[in-house]
Amino acid sequence: MARRTAKNPPPDDDFEERILDIDVVDEMQGSYLQYAYSVIYSRALPDARDGMKPVHRRIVYQMNEMGLRPERGFVKCARVVGEVMGKLHPHGDASIYDALVRMAQPFSQRLPLVDGHGNFGSLDDMPAAMRYTEARMSGAAQLLVESIDEETVDFAPNYDGQEQEPVVLPAAYPNLLVNGASGIAVGMATNMPPHNLGEVIAAARHLIRYPNADLDTLMRYVPGPDLPTGGHIIGLSGIRDAYENGRGTFKIRATVSVEDVTPRRKGLVVTELPFTVGPEKVISKIKDLVGAKKLQGIADVKDLTDREHGLRLVIEVKNGFNPEAVLEQLYKLTPMEDSFGINNVALVDGQPLTLGLKELLEVYVDHRISVVRRRSEYRRGKRQDRLHLVDGLLVALVDIDEVISIIRSSENAAQAKERLMERFGLSDVQTQYILDTPLRRLTRFDRIELEAERDRLNEEIAELTRVLDSDPELRKLVSSELAAVAKRYGTDRRTVLLEAGETPVAAVPLEVADDPCRVLLSSTGLLGRTTAELSGADAGKRVRHDAVVSSVATTARADLGVVTSEGRLLRMSVIDLPELPTGPGPFSLSGGVPLAEFVSLHEGERALCLTTLGDSSPGLALGTVQGVVKRVVPDYPPNKDDLGVIALKEGDEIVGAVELRTGEEDLVFITDDAQLLRYPASQVRPQGRPAGGMAGIKLADGARVISFSAVDPAADAVVLTIARAEGTLDGGVEGTAKLTPFDQFPRKGRATGGVRCQRFLRGEDGLVLAWAGRTPARAATEAGQPADLPPKDPRRDGSGVPLAKQIAVVAEPLL
């Protein structure tokens, strides 16, 4: 039992305090029911007709009363909150401002109702205080209160009875479906997703025309939610359940693309996140998972979001991991995939009901028809009242002199009114209007205007009567007004709808497999890898606009080395290289990445060749400008990225380097004085990396080596030499070239002088380019454009033929 003291006891000195004994259960039930009723009807649940909770309705209505229309200036949000709180909403200013902010956020509502100026927050940050922000109504909000002053909706007293507020707004479009709603009441809750305005209006218009339309037909117009933040909805069965019985669940996935975020790395670029999920939430979750080692393959996460480009979250993927598989992990473990539970609970005639799509549209259509009917009745009544006055004024104008005479001869206004009503058969309202009309309004011109106004009023009354007397015409008018709203405010769909089996992520392994591949280095310094088969006689011709100067077969997760002209071997990972897009036809190395992105070269240092780092290879063969030759023992410590492979003398540098395939190749030196020396690689003893090599060719005074290579003696090979006169390297003379079969040059011993490989013409004083290798040879200019080679000349020491283009590089087939 509980005790309650009686309130307001009588002012009696002998009054004894009266205590009422009540049952605690009854008291708790009664108080709880009152609280629950208040929450359900006055706070948490939206009305199915205008889609608004009381606080939102009061904000929009009060802003309209304050004249904060789209064409007017902004005012402080604190002023709006104060007006709403003082006149209509007796709750805290924080809850009112929170509701106002949400109506201004484009990521919260599909069609924002408030035009905000200032910091209204983001999905991760709070808005600025209301004293700093400004607001006014948006065009969409103005449509919700349109014609509210024409008795289209009922009004009720506010909390203290001093003001009137609308029970519901006229709502020129289905706001509940367009902007959705969420709220937690007592014992029930609502959670409705936003939809596309054009789609919802199209479904409503179809229902107006065909009231018995089924759900499948309506879903042709409204296939699913259209969220403000876009994204992908996966699985449509839950959406159909919600449209059928008011409850269902669907999954939302972020919109992600795989891009090259750096020259060496791919990344996942997120441009749309699930509804109500902010980038900071995703970043925090990713960092936690990476720290706990539950998420692999993530190198870095950057938030590059700005006002110009919108959301842009860049997730860098480590080399060696498949971006698609990493994305699948992110969908499973982070908020980049989220679930949305639909619970369509709204108030219908004061009762909370769970509604499907058709029921929601039916409630709105009935409300809108009622609004248009009441508006038409109001407008017809106003025009009828005006027509009544115009008719009376026209009667007076017919005999204006007698009207004036009656007024002048009357004792007072009351007598004049009685005499006019008796003489002309006018009503009380008409007579009073005549007496209040100034004489200057009773001219002949005014009579013409009044007759035109009478005719116009009759036409408008007839049109309004036609609409009110015909339900099909009334529905047609409602439909046409909805179409006008859709045309003005409709936008394209943002959210992509996918069936459960249409998910864009394929089942791929997380890490890139250690599959065989081939790494290519072009003459312009571009690197790339490819898994395509590049064998055959025409393999070299498949590469467009560039020549491949070095090519090695390796695997995707291996390391390889880059040999430079200073005798350094620089380690790099194959997995870091971009995979070149290759097909059955020609492909380009333009998709490669400059070598400088992977290794650091000194000024003037050149990359000569690529080499594998396994110990099963016959090793590297090197030739220097001063005629030194060296075979390097393939011993490369795995913990060093910069190794020396030869000890060079001062002023010397490597002119050519090649990875031997079998160790049975012939090493070939060509000097600038047109001497070619060929001998077996077996004549060169392999040495360790610190060694300085041995004599490779005997040079004449002033001569220098310009080419060093290794050639398979059994292969179809050629020697290309190009001679020019001194001072013409950058001029218009292209020089003379000779292409000679390799078997025309005899083998000789190591450290000898070699044989002549081209006879100079008058004015030519040396070779500027030489090359020996397998056919078909491929030549290119300095810009990487293809260049033609001369026909073969069987003469070992013959002279060359003029070139059409300057040749900068020559390469053999890829395999």
N, C-alpha and C positions, 0 to 999 in steps of 0.2 A: 504494500500500500504506500501511497505517497500523500503528502499534505500540500494544499494550496491555500494561501491566504486570500480571502475575498477582497476584490478590488473596490475602490471608492466607497468606503464605509460611511454611513450617515454621520453628520456632525453632532453626535449625541455624547454627552459626558458619561453616560452610563453604558456606552457601546462596549461590548466585549468582542475581541477579535474572533471572527468566525473562520474556522478551518474546515475546508472541504476534503473529505477522504475520497480519492479516486484511484482507479486501478492503473498501475504502472504500465502494463501491457497496452491498455487502451490509450493512454497518454502518448506512449512511444509510437504506436501505430498511427494515431491521428497526426502527430507532429511530423512523422516521417513522410506520410502521404502528402501533406501540404508542401513539404520541401521537395519531394519528388515531382509533384505537379508543377511547382514553380520552375524547376530546372528544365523539365521537358517542354513546357509551353512558353517559357519566357527567356530561355537561354540557349539550349543545346541543339534543338532540332529545327531544321528549316521548314518553311511552308512550301508545300508542293506546287503552289501556284506561281509565286514569284521567286522561289528558290532562296529566300533570305531568312536568316535568323533575326530576331527583334533588333539586336544591336546594329547589324548591317543595314536593315531597313530604316532605322532611325537616323543613321549617319547619312545615307543617301537622301532621305527626305529633308533633313535639316540643312544639308548643303544646298539643296534646291531652294529651300526657303530663304537661305542667306544669299541667293543669287550667284553662287559659285559655279557658273556654267562654263563650258569649254572656251567660250569667246571672251570671258572675263579674266582678270588677273588672279594670281595665286594669293592665298592668305595663309597665315601661320596655322599649322595643324593644332596648336594649343588652343586657338580660338574656336576651331571646329569642335574639338573635344569638349571645351567648356560649354558651348551652346547645346551640344547633344546631352551632356551630363546634367546640365541645369534644367533643361526643359523636358527631356523625354526619357533618359536612361539613368535611373538612380543607382549607378554602380560606380566602381573606381575608374579614374581616368586612364589607368594603365590598360585595362581590358578594352576600353573604347579605342585607345590609340593603337593597340595591337590589331584590332579588327580593321581599323582604317589603313594601317600599313599593309596588311595582307591584301586588301583590295587594290593596292597600288603596285604590287609586285608582279611583273610579267611572268615570273617563273612559278608563281603560286596560282594565278588565275589565267585561264585561256583568253578571256576578254576582260582586262582590268577595268574596274569601275571608277577608280580614282586616278587622276593625273597628278603624279607626285613630282615635286621639285626639291632635290636634296638627297641626302643619304637615307634611302629606305631599306638598307640592309641587303644581305645576300643569303644564300642557302647556308652559309657558314657564319655570318656576322650579324650582329644585332643592328637595327636602325639607329640613327641619331635621335636624340631627345626631341620631343614634339615642339620645343621652343626654337629648334633650328630648321625644321622641315616645313615645307609649304605644300598646299594641295588645292585642287579644285576638281569638279566633276569631269569625268571623261564623257565622250559622246555616247558610249554604251550605257553609262549610268543615266544620262538624260532620257534615253529611251525607256528606262524602267519607270520613270515618273511622268512620262508624257501624258497629257490630258488628265492629270490627277485632280485638277481644279474644275473638272467638268462632271463631278458627281459619279465618276466611274467606279469608285471603291468606297467602302464604308469607313467612317472615322469613329474613333473611340476616345474617351478622355485619357489624358496621361496619368501618371502616378499620383498627382495631387489635384487633378481635376481642373487645373487652370489652363491647360492647353489641349488641343486635339491632335491626334496622330492617326495615320492610316493603319487599318487592320492588315492590309495587303497592298502592294503596289500594282499599278496597271500592267507592267511588264510586257513590253512590246516584243520580247523574244523569250524562249524557254531558258531562263537563267540558271535553273537548278541543274539541267543537263549540261549546259555550256560551261559553267564554272565549277560544277561539282560542289561538294560540301563535306565537312567532317565535324564531328562533335560527339562528346560522351555525356550521356544523360544518366539518370538513375535507373539501372536495370536494362538499359538499351543504349545503342550507339548508332551513329550513321557515318558512312564513309563512301562517298560517291566521287568517281573520277570525272575530270572535265572531258568535254566532247567538242567536236568541230561545229561551229555555228552554222555553216552552210549545210552540213549533213543533217543536223538536228532539225533545222527549219524545213528542209526537203521532206523529212519523215513526217513532221507535223502537218505540212500542206497535203501530203498524201492521205493522212488520216482524216483531215478535214473533208477531203473529197470522197474518201472511201472509209467510213467509220468502222466497217467490219473487217478491215485489213488484218492479216495475221502477222505473227512475229517475224516469220521468214521474209515477208515482203518488206517490213519496216527495217530489217537488218540489211537489206540491200542499200538503203540510204544511210544507215548508221551501222557500219560493220564493226565498230569498236571505239574505245576511248581515243581521244586525240590530246595528248598531254602537252602542257606548255613547254616542257623541256625536251620534247621529241623522244628519241630512243626507239627501241624495237620491242614490241609486245610479242612474246613467244607463247603460242598455244591459245586457241580461240574458243576451246570448249568451255572454259570457265566464264568467259564473257557471255556466251549464249545462256549459260545457267543463270547468270545475274540478270540478263535481259528477260528471262522467262519467269523467274520466281523472286528476283530481288537480291539474291546472294550468289557470289561466285568469287573466284580467285584467278589472277593471271600474273605472269612474270614479265618484268621489264628489264631489258638489257641496254647497256650503254651503246652508243654508236661509236665504233672504233675502226680506224684504218691503219694498215701497216705501211710505214713510210721510212725513208732513209733520213733519220734525224741528224746524223753526222756522216761524213764520208766513210767512216769505218763501222757504223752501227745502224741497225734498224731499230725502230721503236713503234710503240702502239700510241697513236694519237687519238685521244678521246675528245670528241666534239659535242657529245650529248650524253647526259647522265640520267639515270632513272629519276622519276618524279620524287621530289623532296630530298634528294641526295645531293650533297655539295661536294666540291673537289677536295676540300680539306678533310672531310670524313674519309674519303677514299685514300688520300695520301697517308693519313694516320694509320689506317688499317693495313696498308701495304707495308709501311715501315715496321709495324708490329710483327707482321707475319714473316718479313725478311729477317728481322732480328731474332725471331724464334725458330728460324730455319724451317718454316713450314711452307715457304714460297720460294721457288728457285727461278733463276734466270733474269732477275731484275737488277739492272746496274744503277739506275737513278730514276727519280721521279721529279718532274718540274711542272709547276703550274704557270702557264704562259697566258692565262686568261686576261683579256683586256676588253674595253668597251667597243673598240673598233672591230675586232675579230670574234668576240664572244668567247665561249668556253674553249679552252685548248689545254688539255692535260697530256703531257708527253711522258710516256713511260719507256725508258731506254732498256732494251733487251740485251743481255750479255751475248757476246759472240759464242756461237756453238749451241744456242738454244733456238728452237723454232718459235717465232713470234706467235703463230696460231695456237700452239700448245700452251704457251705462257698465258695467252688471252683466255683460254679455257680454264686455266687455274684461277685467274682473276675473277672470272664469272662465278666460280664455285665458292671462293673464299672471301671475296670482298663485296661491298655494296654496289659494285658495277652490275650486278644482277640482283634485283629486289622483287619482292612479291607485293601485290596490292590486293587486299581483300575488299570486294565490293559488298556493301550493306546498305541497300537503298531504303532507308527509313526516313520518312517525312510526315509532316502533319497534313491530314486531309480532313476538312471540316472539324478541326480541333482534335482529331484522333491520330496517334502515331501508327502508321501502317508501313508495311514492307511492300514496295511496288516494283513491278517489272517495267521494261521499257515502254510497252504499250500503255500501261496504267499511268505512268508519268506523263506521257504525251497527252493522254485523254484528259487528265486533270488540268493540264495547262491549256489545252484547246478549249475546254468548257469555260475556264476562267477568262480566256481572251475573248471568246464570243460574248460572254456576259459584259466584259468591259466595253466592247465595241457597241453592244446594244444599249447600254446605259449612256454611253457617250452620244450615240445617235439620238436617243430620247432627249437628252439634255439640250443638244444643239437644236433639235426640232422645236422644243419648248421655247428656247431663247428666240428663235426666228419667228415663231408664232406670236410671242409677246411683242416683238418689234413690229411685225406686220400689223398687229392690232393698233399700235400707236400711229403707224404710218397711215393706215386707213382713216383714223380719226382726224389726223392733220390734213389729209386730202379733202375730207368733208368740210372742214373749216375753211380751206382755201377756196372752195367753190363760191362761197358767199362771205368773203372776208370782211366786207363793209358791215354786214349785219352782225357778225361776230364782234367786231370792234364796238359797234353801237350798243349791243347788249352789255358788254363789259363796262362801257363808260356810264351807262344809265343805271347800273346796279349799285346798291348801297355798299356792298362789301364783296369780298372774294367768294364767300359762301353763296351769296345770292346769285352772283354771276355764274358760278358753277352749276347751280340748280337750273337757272334759266337756259343755259347752253345745253344741258343734258335733256331738258324738256323740248327745246326747240329743234335740235338736230338728231335726237335719239342716240346720243353718245353714252359710253360707259363712264363710270367714275374715273378710271385710269386714263382714258382718252381725254376727258375734259381737263383733268389736272395737268396733263402733258401740254395741252393747248395753252392753258393759262401760264405755264412755266416757259413756253417758247418765246424768245425775243421777237419783236416785230421784224427785225432785219432778216429773220429766217422765213418770212412769209411772202417772198417775192415770187414773180412768175418763174424765174430760173429755178428756184428751190422746188417749185411744183414739178418741174420736169425731172429734177433729180429724185424727188420722192416717188414719182410714178415708175422710174427705172428701178429704184430700190424695191418697190412693191413687186414688180415683175420678177426681179432676182430672188427675192425671198420666197415667192410662190414656187419658183423652180427648185430651190434648195429644199423647201419643205416637202415638195412632191418626191424628190430624190430620196430624202431621209425616210419618208413614209414607205416608199417602195422597198427600201432595204429592211426596214423594221417589220414589214408585213410579209416578207419572204425569207424563210430560213436559208434556202440556197443562196440568195443574194447576200445575206449577212455572212455566211461562210466564205463566199467568194471574196468579199471585202476583207475579211480577216486574212485570208490566204494571200491576197495581193499585197497587203501591208507587211506580212512576214517576208514575202519575196523581196520587197524594197529594202528591208533590214539586211537580208542576206547579201544582196548586191552591194550594199554600202560597207558592211563590216565583215563580210566573209573573207576567209584566208585559206590558203592551201593547207592540206593535212601535214602535220609535222611528225607524227608517230607512224612508224612502219608496222604493219600487222603481218605476222608470220605464223604459219601452222607449226605445231611442235616438231615436225620432221623437216622444217625448212631452216633450221638454225644455221647461221653463216659460218660456224666453226667446225672444221673437219677433225676427225680423230687422227692426230698425228703425234709421233713421239715427242717428248719434251725436248730432248737434246738432238742436235743434228748428228746423224749417223756418220761414222768414219768411212764414208764411201770414197771410192776412187774418183779423182778429179784431175784436172790439168790446170796449172797456173801459167798465165801468159804475161809477158812484159813487152809492151809495144815500143816502137822507135820514138814515140813522143812521150814516153815515160808513164804510161797508164798500166795499172795492174788489175787483173781480174782472174776469176777462176770459172771453170765450166765443167760440167759433167757430160757434155755432149761428146759423141764420137767424132774425132777430128782426123780420122785416118783416111788414107786413099791418096791417089796421085793429085787430086785437086784440092787437098786440104788447105794448102796455103792460099788458094784463091777464094776461100769462103770468107776471109777476113777483109772487110771493106775499109778503104781510106787509110790504112795504116799497115805497117809491117811488124810482124812478131819477131823481135830480135832474140828472145829467149823463151823457152817453153820446157817445163818439167812436169813429169807425171808424179803425183803424190796422192795423199788422202786428205779429206776435209779437216781432220783434227790434228794434222801433223804440223811440224815447223819446217821452214825452209830458209835458205840464206841468200843474201844479195851480195855479190862480189863487186867491189868498186875499184876504180882506177888507182886508188891509194893503197891497195892491198888489204883492205878491210873486208871482213865477212860479217854482215849485219843480220841478226836473226829476226824473223817475223813469223806470225801464226797464219796458217792458211785460212783458218776459220774467220779471221778478220777481214778477208778480202771479199768484195761483193761478187755475187754470182752473176755472170753475164747471161743475158737473155739470148739463148741460141735456139735455132730451129733447123729445119731441114735445108734452108737456103743460106745465103750469105749472112753474116752477122758482123757487128761493129764493136770495137773496143771502146767506143764512146761512153759506154756504161761503166767503164772501169774508173778507178780512183788514182790520182797522181801518186807516184811513188813517195813523194815527200810527206804524204799523210801517214806513212808507216815507218819510215826510217829517216834519220837526220844525216844529210850529206854536207860535207864541208864545201866552202866556196871553190868552185872549179872542179869538184870531184864528180865523177860520172859512174852510174850503175852500168855494169858490163853484162852480167848474166845472173841467172837464178840457179841455185843448186840445192839438191836434197842434202839432208844432214845425217843420213844413215851410214853405217860403217861397212855396208855391203857394196857400195859403189866403188869403181876403180879410182875415184877421186877427181880432183880438179886439175886442169892443165892451164898454166898461166904463161903468157909471153909479154915481155916488157919492151918499151921503146928502145932501150939500149941492147936488145937482143938476148936477154936472159930468159931461160925457160925453166919451169918448175912444175913437177907433179906433187900435189899436196896429199899427204896421208889423211884420209877422212876420219879425223879424231877431233870432234867438236864438243867441248864440255857443255852440258845442258843448262848450266846455271849462268852462262854468260851470253849477252846479246851482241857484244861487239868484240870480234876476234881478229887478230892479224893472221894472214895466210902466207905472207912473204916479207922478208926483210929487204926493203928496197934501198938501193944506193941513192946518194944525193942527186937530185935532178932526174931520177928515173921514175917511171910510172907504168902501170899495167896498160897495155894496149888491147889485149884480148884475153878472155877467160871463157872456158868451156868445160862443162861436166862430161867426162868420158863415159860412154855407154858400155863399152866392152873392154877397153884397154888395148884393143888391136888397131885403133885408128892411126892415121898419119897426122903428125903435127906439121902445120904449114905456117912459115914466116914469109911475109912480103914486105919489102922495103920501099922507101920512096924513090930509090934509084932503079926501080923495076927489077929487083932480084927476088926470086922465089926459091925457098928451100923447103924440101919435103923429106921427112924421115919418120920411121915408126916411133910411136909413143913408148915402145918398149926400150928404146935407147936412153930414156930419161928415168933415172932411179927415183922412186917416190921419196919425199923428204917430209919431215915434220914441219909444223906451221912456222916455227921461228927461223927456219933455214932461209938462205938468200937465193937458192936456185943454182943453176949452172949455165954455162955458155950454150946458147941455143943457135945462134947464127953469127957468122963472121961478117962484120959490117965494114964497108969502105969508109974512108975518111969523110966525115960530114953526113953520112947516111944515117937513117933512123928507120925503125920498124913502124909500119902504119897498119899492119894487119896480122893477127895471129888467130888460127882456128884449128880445129881437128876434123878430119874428113875420113869417112869410111872408104878404104881403097876399093872395096867391091861395089860401091854405089855409083850411080850415074851422077858425076859431079862436074862442076865447071869452076873456072877462075875468072873473075871480073876485075879488070883494071881500068882506071880512068886517069888520063894525063891532062894537065892544063899548063898554059904558059904562066909564068910568074906574074902576079898582080891581077889575075882574072877570076879569083875565087868568088868575088861578089859582083862581078861584071856581067855583061850579057853573053860572053862566050861560055858555052856549056862544056867545052872540052871534048876530047875524043875517048871512046871506050872500046874495049876489046873483050869479047867473051870467048874463052878458050876451054876446050875439054880438059879436065883435070889429068887424064891419063897421058897427055902430051908432055907432062913434066916428070922427069925421072927422079927416083929416090936418090938421096945422097946421105952422107953421114952428118951426124950432129956437129955443130960448130963450124961448118964449112960455109962457102960463100954463095951457093945456090946457082941458079941459071936465070938468064934474061926472060922476062915474061911479057914485055912490050917494048917495041922500038919507038922512040920519040920522033915526032915530026919536027920540022923547023919551028923554033920558038918555044917548044915544050921543054921544060927542064926538070920534070919530076912527076911522080904519081901523087894524086891527091886523095884517092880512094882505091882500096883493093879489098877483095873478098874471095874466099874459096868455100864451097859447100855444095850440098846436094841440089839437084834440080827437082821440080821447076823453081828457079830462083824468083824472088819477088822484090822489086825495087820500089822505093818511095821517095818523095821529095821531103824537104825539111818540115813541111806542113803536114806530112802524112798522106799526101795524095799519091796515087799510083803513077809510076813512070815506066816507060817501055825500055827494054833492054835490047842491045844490038843482036843481030844474028850471030851464031857461033862461027868462030874463025879457027880453023885447025892449025894455023901457024903459031908456033910457040912464041916467037919473037917478032911477030908482025906488028904493024902500027894499027891504031884504033880508027873508028869512024865517028863523025860528029854526032853529038847527042841533041835531042830536041828539048829536053828538060834537064835541069841540074839534079843529079841523084845524090841524096844524102845518106841513104842506108839501103843495104841489101840483106835479105833474109832467106833462109831455106824453108822448106815445108815444115809444118808443125811437128810431124813425127818422122 
